[in-house]
Amino acid sequence: MSRIQSDVNRFRQIVRGKVREELRKHLGQHEMVGRQGKRMVSIPVPQLELPRFVHDDGGQGVGQGDGEGDTRGSRAGKDPGAHALEAEFSVEELAHMLGEALELPRIQPKGRDELQTQSGRYTGIANVGPESLRHFRRSYRQALRRVIAAGAYDPHRPRIVLDRADKRYRTWKPRTQPSANAVILYVMDVSGSMGADQKELVRTESFWLDAWISSHYEGTRSIYIVHDAAAKEVDRDTFFRIRESGGTVISSAYELALQIVKERFPVDDWNLYLFHFTDGENYSRQDTEKCLDMLADRILPQVNLFGYGQVESYGTSGDFFDYLRKRFAGEDKVALSRIPDREAIVGSIKLLLGKGR
């Protein structure tokens, strides 16, 4: 069994290498987004299966028969195995692989370059402190200096007695280190025209957006906002499951996003990202104009990046993308993409993350 397990483990390493080599090809596949823990992501790879043998129905095993060369004794099974392999990666590994596959520029966080943190080490030395932190070597070195300076040192009978003034103690020295935080606000239209297929595209793309941005910051928070005619904040699971039947008023989501930022994420302390996914339908031209003004006057001055992904929905021909492109052409903080199907996810990710913001 140990040899079998060793072979299985080796095969899993081959699978990991295969994922690395072909990541770009599989970025748009929903199978790539697997079980997520706090630090690790387990990705199913159904394209590769462990080989297995099945016993022949006739009951003859290998080496049995009349010598005619019965090839049916054991044969490779033609059906897929019961379980797909899973390759386990850290989020940091996936982000690095994504950056290499799409040649993404590194993000340059805005705001504070250095923050005083509670981390550090006992690297300082002081003349006072608790005996539990007394530095033995430093203390006796100081005593030796004192004795030699006084001419009382006898190399034949070296005897050093510590005075109170000789004692040295370790002290905590806090470290100033680079540290920045980010919040990603995901906004999605959940009106009746946004179906399960559209949400699956958003789920796949948001996974990679989250992995790349999180790899550049000390701490990252994700906020999820859904909207139809009204907007509300939800948890991640609800974000991808909920479906409403109402119309679409996009400005309601932008208003809620601004409120959340104002109350919980001061611009001076957070790097802000807002990604909006919708089929491009809006309630009225007046609300569209309102959204454009909100973006120009209130949202863009605060965020690192506003990303917009328009997924295509059957029977709709939303024009919000066109209004954004016309108003914000050349704006460095705005990234726009169309996502008609899974094949478009790779290009969309590159468009949204390609500005290095």
Buried (B, 14 or more C-beta within 10 A) or exposed (E): EEEEEEEEEEBBEEBBEBBBEEBBEBBBBBEBBBEBEEEBBEBBBEBBBBEEEEEBEEEBEEEEBEEEEBEEBEEEEEEEEEEBBBBBBBBEBBBBBBBEBBEBEEBEBBBEEEBEEEEBEEEEBEEEBEEEEBBEEBBBBBBBEBBEEEEEBEEEEEEBEBEEEBBBBBBEEEEEEEBBBBBBBBBBBBBBBBEEEBBBBBBBBBBBBBBBBBBBBBEBBBBBBBBBEBBBBBEBEEBBEBEBEEBBBBBBBBBBBBEBBEEEBEBEEBBBBBBBBBBBBBBEEEBBBBBBEBBBEBBBEBBBBBBBBBBBBEEBEBEBBEBBEEBBEEBEBBBBBBBEEBEBBBBBBBBBBBBEB
